[in-house]
């Protein structure tokens, strides 16, 4: 029964996963959590590759966190030219960029993969990380406010949470009642500024079912 449940969860996460959060409604008044030291590199115990499936994984290194997306393609050899591609010596080559992708041929079709790395965190000048409760708290300063994402680790799964939608803000208000300031843009909410204590933030870490959270089960 437990195996069936895990499979169902994996299917749900993969099926419902949307693109990365682009615009945030949630900011914090200072780096989170309070009274926790900033670290200059990610501790070794958190480093590694954590997979959602065969096509998506998060790679945690000492100085950066990446999301790697791999896509599989196949086309008839005769259609490559119309896609601005060509096949040469075991590679599919993009004509415009010259970028090469390892490829294989089966019958009259060509198979290849592409990989892209999206940088989630890189210790940029406006980025700091804190370690708290088996989680990496990723703080990014934007106009003297702080956007916070969280990478949490446990024995059963690892979770990457992008805090930021208005629905998330309402969920936090309903469950935790963290002191906050609502900043309006004409008649609409521009963003919500949260002012949690460390105890408030600890409770926030325990919450689940935010809109942009992804579970990575495999290492």
C-alpha positions in Angstrom: 0.0 0.0 0.0 2.9 2.4 0.9 4.5 1.8 -2.5 1.2 2.5 -4.3 0.8 5.8 -2.4 4.3 6.9 -3.3 3.7 6.2 -7.0 0.4 8.1 -6.8 2.1 11.1 -5.2 4.9 11.1 -7.8 2.2 11.0 -10.5 0.3 13.9 -8.9 3.4 16.1 -8.5 4.6 15.4 -12.0 1.2 15.9 -13.6 0.3 19.1 -11.7 3.7 20.7 -11.8 3.7 24.1 -13.5 6.5 26.3 -14.6 8.7 28.2 -12.1 7.1 31.0 -10.2 7.8 34.3 -12.1 6.2 37.0 -10.0 5.9 36.9 -6.3 3.3 38.4 -4.0 5.2 37.5 -0.8 8.2 39.4 0.6 9.8 39.4 4.0 11.0 42.4 6.0 14.4 40.8 6.6 16.4 37.6 5.8 14.8 34.5 7.2 14.8 33.1 9.8 15.8 35.7 12.3 18.8 35.1 14.6 20.2 32.4 12.4 23.7 32.8 11.0 24.4 33.2 7.2 26.6 30.4 5.7 29.2 31.1 3.0 28.7 27.8 1.3 26.2 24.9 1.3 27.2 22.2 3.8 28.4 18.9 2.3 25.5 16.9 3.9 23.0 18.8 1.7 24.9 18.4 -1.6 23.9 16.0 -4.3 21.6 15.3 -7.1 17.9 14.8 -6.3 15.5 13.6 -9.0 11.8 14.1 -9.6 11.9 11.7 -12.5 14.2 10.8 -15.4 13.8 14.3 -16.9 14.1 16.7 -13.9 16.4 17.0 -11.0 17.9 19.5 -8.6 21.7 19.6 -8.2 23.0 21.1 -5.0 26.7 22.1 -5.0 28.7 24.0 -2.5 28.2 27.4 -4.3 25.1 27.0 -6.3 21.8 25.1 -6.7 20.6 24.1 -10.2 17.5 22.6 -11.7 18.3 20.4 -14.6 15.7 19.6 -17.2 16.3 16.9 -19.9 13.9 16.5 -22.8 13.7 13.6 -25.3 13.2 14.1 -29.0 12.8 12.0 -32.1 12.1 13.0 -35.7 12.2 11.5 -39.1 15.6 12.2 -40.6 13.9 13.8 -43.6 12.2 16.5 -41.4 15.4 17.7 -39.6 16.1 20.4 -42.2 12.7 22.0 -41.8 13.4 22.3 -38.1 16.7 24.0 -38.7 18.6 21.0 -37.6 21.1 18.6 -39.2 22.5 15.2 -38.3 26.3 14.7 -38.6 28.6 12.0 -37.1 26.4 10.9 -34.3 25.1 14.4 -33.3 22.0 16.5 -34.0 23.3 20.0 -34.6 21.3 23.2 -34.3 22.1 25.2 -37.4 21.7 28.7 -35.8 23.9 28.1 -32.7 26.0 25.1 -33.7 25.1 23.4 -30.5 25.5 19.6 -30.6 23.4 16.9 -29.0 24.3 13.2 -28.9 22.0 11.3 -31.1 21.2 7.7 -32.3 19.5 6.4 -35.4 16.8 3.7 -35.4 15.3 2.8 -38.7 14.5 6.2 -40.3 14.2 8.2 -37.1 16.8 10.1 -35.1 16.6 10.2 -31.3 18.4 12.8 -29.1 18.2 14.6 -25.8 18.6 18.2 -24.7 19.5 19.4 -21.2 19.1 22.9 -19.7 20.3 24.1 -16.3 18.2 26.7 -14.5 20.1 28.5 -11.7 18.0 28.6 -8.5 20.7 30.0 -6.2 24.2 31.1 -6.8 25.4 33.3 -3.9 24.9 36.4 -6.0 25.5 39.7 -4.3 21.8 39.9 -3.4 21.6 36.3 -2.2 22.2 34.7 1.2 21.5 31.2 2.6 20.8 30.1 6.1 20.6 26.5 7.4 17.6 25.9 9.7 15.8 22.7 10.7 17.3 20.5 7.9 16.4 23.2 5.3 18.3 25.6 3.2 16.6 29.0 3.4 17.3 30.9 0.2 17.0 34.6 0.6 17.1 37.1 -2.3 17.1 40.8 -1.7 14.9 42.9 -4.0 14.6 46.6 -3.3 15.4 46.1 0.4 12.8 43.4 0.8 13.5 39.6 0.8 12.0 36.9 -1.4 12.4 33.5 0.3 12.5 30.0 -1.3 13.1 26.9 0.7 14.9 23.6 0.0 14.0 21.1 2.7 15.5 17.6 3.3 14.2 14.5 5.0 14.7 10.8 5.0 11.6 10.3 2.7 11.7 13.2 0.3 13.3 16.6 -0.5 11.1 19.6 -1.2 11.8 22.7 -3.2 9.3 25.5 -2.2 8.9 28.8 -4.1 6.9 31.0 -1.8 5.1 33.7 -3.6 1.5 33.5 -4.8 -1.4 35.5 -3.4 -3.1 32.1 -2.6 0.0 31.2 -0.5 -0.2 34.5 1.3 -3.8 33.9 2.2 -3.1 30.4 3.3 -0.3 31.7 5.6 -2.6 34.3 7.1 -5.4 31.8 7.7 -3.2 29.3 9.5 -0.5 31.3 11.2 -1.6 35.0 11.5 2.0 36.2 11.0 2.2 40.1 11.3 2.0 41.5 7.8 1.6 44.6 5.7 -0.5 44.6 2.5 0.9 47.0 -0.1 -1.7 48.0 -2.7 -1.3 49.0 -6.3 -4.4 51.1 -7.1 -7.2 48.6 -6.4 -5.1 45.5 -6.5 -2.7 43.8 -4.0 0.8 44.5 -5.2 2.5 42.3 -2.5 2.2 41.1 1.1 5.1 41.9 3.4 5.5 39.3 6.2 7.2 40.1 9.5 7.6 36.7 11.2 9.4 35.8 14.4 11.7 32.8 14.3 8.9 30.8 15.9 6.5 31.9 13.2 9.0 30.9 10.5 9.4 27.5 12.1 5.7 26.9 11.9 5.7 28.1 8.3 8.3 25.4 7.5 5.9 22.7 8.6 3.1 23.9 6.3 2.4 21.9 3.1 0.4 22.2 -0.2 1.7 25.5 -1.4 1.1 26.3 -5.1 4.8 26.0 -6.2 6.3 23.1 -4.2 8.0 20.1 -5.9 9.0 16.9 -4.2 12.2 15.2 -5.2 12.3 11.6 -4.0 15.3 10.0 -5.6 19.0 10.7 -4.9 
